[in-house]
Each structure stands twice: as structure tokens, then as C-alpha cells.
């Protein structure tokens, strides 16, 4: 079983963590781990130019292949297979020599594979239809081979040795390296390595129930006491600074150097907000996972909640979904469990003492008394305890299907946009299958 989770560590470490179970009976307890650490790169001006050209070649081929797939479907009503647009590369390199001169050949092969994977996700209803790439915004290319680490240098084909800052030793076999450029014009390399890890522990721990909110980010109940973690409101703290710089950006002429300068300033503010948010997620999720073996949360419909025009910005800023993903992969790493209870479970309106369920409980009521047993409840603490109790019931009494940590990041498809409508039109075609990296 392979799982793939994207995360960002407090120290600026970005990574992808994947686990594959080893079925070899002679190596019980040993698993193969795919771990990628994203390190900062400092290319020279000459190397930046080469990377700029490589980004352009990969982007051009992606747009060309995507346009070919769309035209083929409009003409025939069938999807185009991977081998078809991958086989166009030799001819394209003859027609456009810069594809061969400015870009490593394996990078373009990865572009074709990634496009096919995007279509596979689209047909399965997990994503929208693939979109054309723009030269504005984030850029990335992937190297599947011939990338090595030498001290504090990263050797990349056709680019040479790029200075990098490695926060930890690169252990294992390098599988792929993805070089990216952020909107703030910073360069990173995500180095995916395969290693063996036999240090899997399954220590006993608490069972925590977590109620996610806006005023308090997480209300945690361990069965004995409740702990509240306040919402840092990352976007709100930078909002005045962001508004001021966006106003300056809006007044500049498009295409001018001054506009580019202020665009970078705005991008840096957004990057700071994102980094601080993910830093908070990681520190809190690590603390909760270290204290527990089972964590119970609600399966929230975030896409539906953000339709509330008064709370949409606050809900988007808090990032409940990504936080649960962080809990999931950390629990999976220690062989713990993440249990998601039904989103319609009345956790706030149910009395944790006698089980009485209130007919109505508006959001402005933060404390209430049970009319049946006269118990005084804090709304959030009572909800966290009910979530914990329901999670235990699901696991022990067969009241539902517990969600293992490895599957907690795979959400049921609730998207009903263009991608799903188009998927119905192409239901008779089968996408080409892609092997797991």
C-alpha cells in the first residue's frame, strides 16, 4: 500500500512522505520509506537562465500535449493515450531544436507522465480538468535520474552544480528531484529518496477527540480534561500590510519593472502567511500525535462551509483539511489511527452526560445547560468529548468504519464542477494507467 502526503516542516522543510509495506517475511518490521526533503537552492545568474529556459520548455510541451489531447477528444470523442503524445517528442525536437538544447530529455518525459496522471485523476473525479500552464506564478520541472548530491552542492544534468542548503543528510537512493521556483523567485529542490526504516514503534497512548473551530483552532479532550488551542489568524495579522502593498501594485502599469517589483513584495507577504500557517499546523499536530495513539475528528464539509459569505475568509485561513492531513501522516508513521466520524453527528447539541440532543443551538450560544440532567456545558469542550466518545464507539462496537491514517487523506469526491460533468461525457473511455512512482 502506498500513500503520498505533502507537508511542510517548521524549519522550512518541505517534503513528501510515502510508505510501502515490505512483504518479505525475513524482514519483519522493516518498511520501505519514500521521503523527500525540500531544500533551498541558490543558483548563479547563468544557472537561473538555464532553469528559466528549462521551465519554458516543460511548460510549452505541457500546453502542446494538453491542446493535442483536447483537439483529439473534440474530433473523435476519445481520450488520447500517453504513448501518442509521448511519441511526438522526437518530431517536436526536430521542428524546435531548442527543446533538445535547453532542456534535459527526461524532464519532458516526466511532463508527459504527469499530464497522463492529471487526466487519470480527472476521469476518477478526484480533480478538475488539466489546465494550461502560465509563465507567471510557480514553475517546476522534474528530474527522474542522474541527479546527485556532492557535499553542499546538487549536481543537475545540463545545469551543473547548484549551491544548496541541506538541513539533514540525504540517505538512501535518490528517485526523483523536482526543482521549483516560487512566485517570490526562490528556488527549491525536492529530493525524493527510498530508504528502509525498521524503527516502527506502536506505543500505548491516549485517545483524543478534537473539535475544530474558528475562535479556538482546536479543542482537544482526552477523556479527563479539555485543552483549547487558540486560532492564530495568520492572514488577519498580515492583512493591513497585504492590502497596502496590493493597492500599490494595482496602481502600476502592466508589464513595467515597477509593477514587477511590487508583485514580488506581494508574493513575499503571501509566502510569509503560508509559512507561518504551516509552521503552526506542524507544531500542533506533532504535539498531539506524540501524546496519543488514536485521534478522532469530524469529517467536515469544508467546500460547503466556505460558501458562507461571512465566514468564508476565516474558514479558508484556518485550514482544517490540511491540518487533518498532517495528523494523518504523522499517525501513520507511528502506526496510529485517525478516525473520522460522520459530519452530521450532533457533537455540539448532544449532552455528553445523559445523551439528550437539543433541537436548536445557535452559534452565538457558547455555554448551555442540559434540560434533562441540568449539567452545565461549554459548547466546544462538550463537542470534543462527544467526538471522542463516538470515535471509540465506531472502533469498538462496529458503529461504522474507522479510517486508517493512510486513508484519511483521501477524501470522498464531493466536487460537482466541470471536471465531473466532463467525466460523465467520457465515461466510455478508459484513461491510460500510470505506474506508481
C-alpha positions as a printed NumPy array, in Angstrom:
array([[  0.   ,   0.   ,   0.   ],
       [  1.426,   3.35 ,  -0.959],
       [  0.331,   6.683,   0.413],
       [  1.525,  10.119,  -0.562],
       [  1.255,  13.161,   1.693],
       [  2.609,  16.656,   1.185],
       [  3.83 ,  18.577,   4.197],
       [  5.967,  21.466,   5.339],
       [  8.041,  21.449,   8.491],
       [  8.51 ,  24.411,  10.857],
       [ 12.138,  24.891,   9.837],
       [ 11.226,  25.473,   6.21 ],
       [ 11.466,  21.812,   5.202],
       [  9.01 ,  20.724,   2.586],
       [  8.576,  17.019,   1.998],
       [  6.523,  14.201,   0.606],
       [  6.202,  11.131,   2.776],
       [  5.224,   7.78 ,   1.334],
       [  5.245,   4.359,   2.916],
       [  5.305,   0.995,   1.163],
       [  4.956,  -2.16 ,   3.213],
       [  7.652,  -4.774,   2.748],
       [  6.148,  -8.247,   2.311],
       [  9.444, -10.045,   2.822],
       [  8.959, -12.42 ,   5.777],
       [ 12.685, -12.269,   6.592],
       [ 12.472,  -8.55 ,   7.257],
       [  9.513,  -8.273,   9.595],
       [  9.072,  -4.776,  10.912],
       [ 11.186,  -3.27 ,   8.118],
       [  9.383,  -0.989,   5.697],
       [ 10.48 ,   0.971,   2.678],
       [ 10.073,   4.674,   3.14 ],
       [  9.918,   7.25 ,   0.366],
       [ 10.861,  10.547,   1.897],
       [ 11.522,  13.827,   0.113],
       [ 13.148,  16.829,   1.698],
       [ 12.744,  20.177,   0.01 ],
       [ 15.921,  22.225,   0.316],
       [ 16.693,  25.792,  -0.691],
       [ 18.778,  26.345,  -3.848],
       [ 20.991,  29.317,  -4.674],
       [ 21.716,  29.163,  -8.42 ],
       [ 24.075,  31.577, -10.129],
       [ 22.692,  34.052, -12.701],
       [ 23.858,  31.737, -15.5  ],
       [ 22.124,  28.772, -13.871],
       [ 18.973,  30.83 , -13.352],
       [ 18.91 ,  31.468, -17.11 ],
       [ 19.246,  27.738, -17.844],
       [ 16.476,  26.956, -15.363],
       [ 14.318,  29.669, -16.93 ],
       [ 14.709,  28.006, -20.326],
       [ 14.025,  24.532, -18.892],
       [ 10.855,  25.796, -17.202],
       [  9.803,  27.287, -20.531],
       [ 10.418,  24.058, -22.481],
       [  8.496,  21.945, -19.968],
       [  5.644,  24.457, -19.904],
       [  5.496,  24.644, -23.696],
       [  5.386,  20.85 , -24.093],
       [  2.694,  20.536, -21.385],
       [  0.498,  23.11 , -23.185],
       [  1.162,  21.486, -26.569],
       [  0.304,  17.988, -25.32 ],
       [ -2.775,  19.232, -23.451],
       [ -4.021,  21.095, -26.524],
       [ -3.451,  17.966, -28.619],
       [ -5.488,  15.885, -26.165],
       [ -8.346,  18.392, -26.208],
       [ -8.425,  18.598, -30.022],
       [ -8.301,  14.799, -30.324],
       [-11.265,  14.449, -27.987],
       [-13.261,  17.106, -29.865],
       [-12.632,  15.327, -33.174],
       [-13.002,  11.685, -32.138],
       [-14.775,  11.726, -28.77 ],
       [-11.996,   9.584, -27.293],
       [ -9.137,  10.396, -24.979],
       [ -5.562,  10.381, -26.264],
       [ -3.235,   7.785, -24.774],
       [  0.1  ,   8.543, -23.139],
       [  2.12 ,   6.798, -25.849],
       [  0.621,   9.052, -28.522],
       [  1.766,  12.462, -27.274],
       [  4.897,  10.999, -25.706],
       [  5.839,   9.643, -29.128],
       [  5.597,  13.134, -30.618],
       [  8.723,  14.278, -28.771],
       [ 11.338,  13.174, -31.378],
       [  9.474,  15.036, -34.14 ],
       [  8.973,  18.108, -31.96 ],
       [ 12.685,  18.232, -31.137],
       [ 13.486,  18.28 , -34.857],
       [ 10.965,  21.056, -35.511],
       [ 12.022,  23.018, -32.424],
       [ 15.758,  22.43 , -31.753],
       [ 15.6  ,  24.471, -28.532],
       [ 13.61 ,  21.652, -26.906],
       [ 16.708,  19.468, -27.191],
       [ 19.281,  22.155, -26.46 ],
       [ 17.699,  23.928, -23.483],
       [ 16.055,  21.065, -21.607],
       [ 17.122,  17.654, -20.32 ],
       [ 15.274,  14.928, -22.255],
       [ 13.991,  13.072, -19.167],
       [ 12.279,  16.265, -17.948],
       [  9.984,  16.265, -20.986],
       [  9.253,  12.562, -20.452],
       [  8.106,  13.414, -16.906],
       [  5.854,  16.162, -18.28 ],
       [  4.018,  13.583, -20.402],
       [  3.668,  11.191, -17.443],
       [  2.395,  13.974, -15.169],
       [ -0.173,  15.058, -17.774],
       [ -1.406,  11.496, -18.064],
       [ -1.661,  11.301, -14.268],
       [ -3.643,  14.558, -14.255],
       [ -6.1  ,  13.064, -16.749],
       [ -6.334,   9.875, -14.661],
       [ -7.303,  11.94 , -11.609],
       [ -9.791,  13.891, -13.722],
       [-11.513,  10.762, -15.033],
       [-11.666,   9.354, -11.492],
       [-13.371,  12.544, -10.292],
       [-10.531,  13.469,  -7.928],
       [ -9.565,  16.661,  -9.738],
       [-10.667,  19.19 , -12.315],
       [ -9.683,  19.045, -15.963],
       [ -5.956,  19.783, -16.513],
       [ -5.286,  23.438, -17.235],
       [ -2.761,  25.228, -19.404],
       [  0.332,  26.456, -17.606],
       [  1.345,  30.117, -17.47 ],
       [  4.773,  31.682, -17.305],
       [  3.512,  33.668, -14.318],
       [  3.421,  32.06 , -10.895],
       [  5.121,  28.92 ,  -9.67 ],
       [  7.306,  26.949, -12.103],
       [  8.66 ,  23.421, -11.69 ],
       [ 10.484,  20.643, -13.537],
       [ 11.17 ,  17.056, -12.514],
       [ 14.367,  15.023, -12.969],
       [ 13.857,  11.238, -12.657],
       [ 17.538,  10.311, -12.904],
       [ 21.199,  11.391, -12.934],
       [ 20.888,  13.923, -10.099],
       [ 23.489,  13.559,  -7.341],
       [ 24.422,  15.282,  -4.092],
       [ 28.057,  16.279,  -3.516],
       [ 28.603,  17.955,  -0.176],
       [ 26.589,  21.164,  -0.221],
       [ 26.111,  21.015,  -3.995],
       [ 23.351,  19.458,  -6.089],
       [ 24.5  ,  18.214,  -9.494],
       [ 21.752,  18.536, -12.12 ],
       [ 22.137,  17.445, -15.787],
       [ 22.671,  20.335, -18.242],
       [ 22.814,  22.812, -15.346],
       [ 25.801,  21.696, -13.303],
       [ 26.45 ,  22.002,  -9.582],
       [ 23.952,  24.23 ,  -7.794],
       [ 24.653,  25.515,  -4.305],
       [ 22.123,  24.165,  -1.798],
       [ 21.468,  24.261,   1.938],
       [ 20.941,  20.724,   3.277],
       [ 19.346,  20.678,   6.711],
       [ 19.88 ,  16.909,   7.012],
       [ 21.867,  14.139,   5.392],
       [ 20.422,  12.674,   2.207],
       [ 20.088,   8.954,   2.953],
       [ 19.033,   6.226,   0.546],
       [ 18.573,   6.039,  -3.203],
       [ 17.519,   9.226,  -4.959],
       [ 14.406,   8.503,  -7.015],
       [ 13.358,  11.904,  -8.374],
       [ 14.312,  15.551,  -7.88 ],
       [ 11.796,  18.326,  -8.505],
       [ 13.198,  21.844,  -8.901],
       [ 10.703,  24.637,  -8.411],
       [ 10.637,  28.421,  -8.458],
       [  8.13 ,  30.195,  -6.217],
       [  6.282,  33.438,  -7.113],
       [  8.712,  35.16 ,  -4.718],
       [ 11.552,  33.966,  -7.04 ],
       [ 13.053,  31.493,  -4.599],
       [ 14.394,  28.158,  -5.81 ],
       [ 13.847,  24.819,  -4.073],
       [ 14.669,  21.188,  -4.808],
       [ 12.516,  18.338,  -3.506],
       [ 14.752,  15.254,  -3.304],
       [ 12.777,  12.018,  -3.083],
       [ 14.765,   9.112,  -1.592],
       [ 13.93 ,   5.493,  -0.873],
       [ 15.217,   4.139,   2.443],
       [ 14.467,   1.312,   4.849],
       [ 13.148,   2.025,   8.307],
       [ 12.83 ,  -0.629,  10.994],
       [ 12.265,   1.74 ,  13.918],
       [  8.484,   1.467,  13.912],
       [  7.03 ,   1.695,  17.401],
       [  3.447,   1.267,  18.437],
       [  3.435,   2.586,  21.985],
       [  0.259,   2.888,  24.016],
       [ -1.24 ,   6.336,  24.131],
       [ -4.335,   8.363,  24.736],
       [ -7.416,   8.643,  22.564],
       [ -8.07 ,  12.279,  21.731],
       [-11.245,  13.872,  20.444],
       [-10.671,  17.101,  18.502],
       [-13.324,  19.69 ,  17.711],
       [-12.041,  22.156,  15.107],
       [-13.308,  25.738,  15.266],
       [-12.646,  29.367,  14.393],
       [-12.333,  31.172,  17.718],
       [-10.264,  28.299,  19.093],
       [ -8.487,  26.386,  16.363],
       [ -8.635,  23.028,  18.157],
       [-10.46 ,  21.913,  21.291],
       [ -8.897,  18.647,  22.465],
       [-10.46 ,  16.269,  25.001],
       [ -8.54 ,  13.241,  26.292],
       [-11.387,  11.846,  28.388],
       [-10.364,  13.662,  31.543],
       [ -9.7  ,  17.267,  30.675],
       [-10.146,  19.673,  27.795],
       [ -7.378,  21.789,  26.223],
       [ -8.011,  24.69 ,  23.873],
       [ -5.548,  25.951,  21.265],
       [ -6.364,  29.444,  20.052],
       [ -6.586,  30.332,  16.374],
       [ -3.509,  32.41 ,  15.356],
       [ -5.42 ,  34.083,  12.464],
       [ -2.353,  34.287,  10.244],
       [ -3.967,  36.175,   7.367],
       [ -5.555,  38.767,   9.638],
       [ -2.179,  39.597,  11.199],
       [ -0.742,  40.43 ,   7.765],
       [ -3.911,  41.845,   6.207],
       [ -3.096,  45.556,   6.576],
       [  0.379,  45.071,   5.152],
       [ -1.025,  42.968,   2.311],
       [ -3.758,  45.495,   1.449],
       [ -1.26 ,  48.359,   1.39 ],
       [  1.105,  46.55 ,  -0.98 ],
       [ -1.711,  45.284,  -3.197],
       [ -3.001,  48.839,  -3.583],
       [  0.451,  49.978,  -4.686],
       [  0.642,  47.053,  -7.113],
       [ -2.763,  47.888,  -8.61 ],
       [ -1.624,  51.413,  -9.478],
       [  1.353,  50.31 , -11.59 ],
       [  1.352,  49.845, -15.343],
       [  1.162,  46.258, -16.511],
       [  4.464,  44.986, -17.871],
       [  6.569,  47.664, -16.199],
       [  9.584,  46.961, -13.999],
       [  7.958,  48.839, -11.12 ],
       [  4.954,  46.533, -11.251],
       [  7.246,  43.51 , -11.195],
       [  8.955,  44.941,  -8.115],
       [  5.686,  45.348,  -6.217],
       [  4.445,  41.962,  -7.41 ],
       [  7.414,  40.399,  -5.634],
       [  6.601,  42.312,  -2.46 ],
       [  3.023,  40.996,  -2.506],
       [  4.243,  37.452,  -3.198],
       [  6.604,  37.605,  -0.224],
       [  3.767,  38.578,   2.118],
       [  1.658,  35.655,   0.883],
       [  4.643,  33.347,   1.33 ],
       [  5.144,  34.561,   4.882],
       [  1.482,  33.899,   5.704],
       [  1.685,  30.403,   4.21 ],
       [  4.892,  29.52 ,   6.045],
       [  3.626,  30.708,   9.43 ],
       [  0.355,  28.821,   8.963],
       [  2.072,  25.553,   8.105],
       [  4.57 ,  26.03 ,  10.924],
       [  1.643,  26.214,  13.368],
       [ -0.021,  23.136,  11.845],
       [  3.134,  21.082,  12.159],
       [  3.984,  22.032,  15.712],
       [  0.459,  21.382,  16.955],
       [ -0.015,  18.134,  15.017],
       [  3.334,  16.832,  16.254],
       [  2.413,  17.632,  19.858],
       [ -0.976,  15.897,  19.595],
       [  0.386,  12.817,  17.831],
       [  3.193,  12.391,  20.366],
       [  0.616,  12.385,  23.166],
       [ -1.814,   9.917,  21.589],
       [ -2.286,   6.728,  19.629],
       [ -5.814,   7.413,  18.323],
       [ -7.218,  10.777,  17.238],
       [-10.888,  11.315,  16.427],
       [-12.067,  14.224,  14.258],
       [-15.181,  15.201,  12.337],
       [-15.316,  14.723,   8.573],
       [-16.079,  18.38 ,   7.825],
       [-17.509,  19.552,   4.511],
       [-15.099,  22.471,   4.084],
       [-16.18 ,  23.173,   0.495],
       [-19.726,  23.644,   1.694],
       [-18.735,  25.712,   4.718],
       [-16.766,  28.264,   2.679],
       [-19.964,  29.195,   0.85 ],
       [-20.906,  31.189,   3.93 ],
       [-20.016,  34.691,   2.731],
       [-19.46 ,  35.961,   6.28 ],
       [-17.099,  33.195,   7.375],
       [-15.502,  32.103,   4.089],
       [-12.261,  34.042,   4.602],
       [-11.838,  32.822,   8.182],
       [-12.554,  29.196,   7.209],
       [-10.115,  29.34 ,   4.301],
       [ -7.43 ,  30.857,   6.522],
       [ -7.742,  28.285,   9.307],
       [ -7.098,  25.274,   7.029],
       [ -8.839,  22.409,   8.827],
       [ -8.425,  19.948,   5.951],
       [ -4.657,  20.295,   5.661],
       [ -4.266,  20.084,   9.43 ],
       [ -6.103,  16.74 ,   9.437],
       [ -3.788,  15.573,   6.654],
       [ -0.807,  16.444,   8.836],
       [ -2.296,  14.433,  11.694],
       [ -2.892,  11.531,   9.3  ],
       [  0.636,  11.035,   8.025],
       [  2.197,  11.535,  11.454],
       [ -0.146,   8.918,  12.946],
       [  0.581,   6.573,  10.067],
       [  4.276,   6.922,  10.759],
       [  3.802,   5.622,  14.335],
       [  1.12 ,   3.1  ,  13.282],
       [ -1.623,   5.102,  14.96 ],
       [ -5.213,   5.627,  13.835],
       [ -7.136,   8.636,  12.64 ],
       [-10.896,   8.098,  12.992],
       [-13.276,  10.416,  11.154],
       [-16.863,  10.428,  12.376],
       [-19.848,  11.47 ,  10.291],
       [-20.16 ,  15.206,   9.661],
       [-23.847,  15.136,  10.652],
       [-23.154,  13.746,  14.113],
       [-24.668,  16.31 ,  16.606],
       [-21.467,  16.776,  18.617],
       [-22.339,  20.284,  19.839],
       [-26.037,  19.73 ,  20.562],
       [-25.674,  16.398,  22.36 ],
       [-25.234,  16.25 ,  26.148],
       [-22.108,  14.236,  26.941],
       [-23.607,  13.123,  30.274],
       [-27.126,  11.868,  29.512],
       [-27.205,  11.881,  25.683],
       [-30.03 ,  14.422,  25.334],
       [-29.929,  16.207,  21.958],
       [-31.006,  19.846,  21.714],
       [-33.364,  20.795,  18.9  ],
       [-31.549,  24.061,  18.201],
       [-28.272,  25.544,  19.403],
       [-27.273,  28.792,  17.595],
       [-23.598,  29.591,  17.116],
       [-23.729,  32.575,  19.463],
       [-24.519,  30.305,  22.433],
       [-21.142,  29.135,  23.778],
       [-22.405,  27.657,  27.052],
       [-25.658,  25.841,  27.782],
       [-27.458,  23.738,  30.406],
       [-28.897,  20.341,  29.568],
       [-32.698,  20.446,  30.168],
       [-32.67 ,  16.728,  31.058],
       [-29.831,  16.335,  33.602],
       [-29.15 ,  20.04 ,  34.306],
       [-25.445,  19.677,  33.502],
       [-23.685,  22.906,  32.51 ],
       [-21.684,  22.531,  29.29 ],
       [-19.048,  24.52 ,  27.497],
       [-20.125,  24.148,  23.868],
       [-16.69 ,  23.304,  22.42 ],
       [-15.487,  21.119,  25.286],
       [-18.717,  19.126,  25.207],
       [-18.383,  18.69 ,  21.421],
       [-14.8  ,  17.411,  21.74 ],
       [-15.838,  14.866,  24.361],
       [-18.763,  13.682,  22.228],
       [-16.466,  13.321,  19.218],
       [-14.055,  11.225,  21.286],
       [-16.86 ,   9.018,  22.614],
       [-18.323,   8.493,  19.139],
       [-14.896,   7.599,  17.748],
       [-14.4  ,   4.951,  20.429],
       [-17.867,   3.56 ,  19.694],
       [-17.063,   3.38 ,  15.976],
       [-13.884,   1.397,  16.649],
       [-15.134,  -0.964,  19.355],
       [-18.83 ,  -1.521,  18.715],
       [-18.955,  -1.697,  14.957],
       [-20.843,   1.559,  14.66 ],
       [-19.016,   2.491,  11.476],
       [-15.811,   2.082,   9.572],
       [-12.725,   3.611,  11.226],
       [-10.496,   5.495,   8.825],
       [ -6.842,   4.374,   8.991],
       [ -4.23 ,   7.108,   8.95 ],
       [ -3.037,   6.134,   5.48 ],
       [ -6.51 ,   6.627,   4.006],
       [ -7.548,   9.676,   5.962],
       [ -6.019,  11.983,   3.374],
       [ -8.182,  10.514,   0.597],
       [-11.422,  12.439,   0.783],
       [-14.625,  11.23 ,  -0.891],
       [-15.35 ,  13.112,  -4.085],
       [-17.729,  15.988,  -3.409],
       [-16.732,  18.153,  -6.372],
       [-19.516,  18.675,  -8.877],
       [-17.894,  21.145, -11.227],
       [-16.77 ,  20.959, -14.819],
       [-14.431,  18.051, -14.174],
       [-17.169,  15.687, -13.061],
       [-19.546,  16.736, -15.831],
       [-16.842,  16.139, -18.396],
       [-16.039,  12.829, -16.745],
       [-19.606,  11.659, -17.424],
       [-19.195,  12.505, -21.109],
       [-16.031,  10.426, -21.306],
       [-17.289,   7.555, -19.163],
       [-16.945,   5.153, -22.064],
       [-13.195,   5.719, -22.368],
       [-10.524,   4.353, -20.067],
       [ -7.539,   6.514, -19.147],
       [ -4.076,   5.11 , -19.656],
       [ -2.709,   3.546, -16.495],
       [  0.288,   5.028, -14.787],
       [  2.665,   3.096, -12.552],
       [  3.233,   4.394,  -9.035],
       [  6.476,   6.306,  -8.693]])
